[in-house]
Amino acid sequence: MTLFAVNASPSPSSTTHALATAVIELAGEGTVVDLADYDAGALPGRHADPDVDALLASLAEASVLVLVTPVYRAPTPGSSRS
């Protein structure tokens, strides 16, 4: 099984990051991906970035993909929209 928990929170100390980490711990394997660690312009495809390209290739091969996003008073954060 290839599991990725994608954290859309910009804060590494957030509850959202803790939830993504808990998912991996409960599964016993996997990887937390913090979208804040990647080029924000490349995530929605505005320009190319080799790190984002590698991430997208890895996510495409995942057998389980968990998206974890913070809840704000506004809609979904931009980092998890595209």
Residue, then its C-alpha position, 0 to 999 in steps of 0.5 A: m500500500t502506498l499512502f499519502a496524507v496531503n496536508a493543505s495547512p500552511s502551518p507545520s504545527s497545526t491541528t491539520h498537520a497533526l491529523a495527517t500525521a495521525v492518519i499515517e501512524l494509524a495506517g502504520e506506513g505512509t508519507v505526510v505531504d505538506l503543500a506549504d513545502y512546495d512552490a505555491g505557483a507551481l501547484p495549480g500549474r501556473h509554471a513548472d517546478p521539478d519538485v511539484d512534478a515529482l510530487l504529482a507523479s508520486l501522488a498519481e501512483a498512490s493506492v490511498l490518498v487522504l486530503v487534510t485541509p483546515v477549516y476556516r471561516a472561508p472556503t477551502p485554502g488555495s493550496s488544496r484547490s487545483 
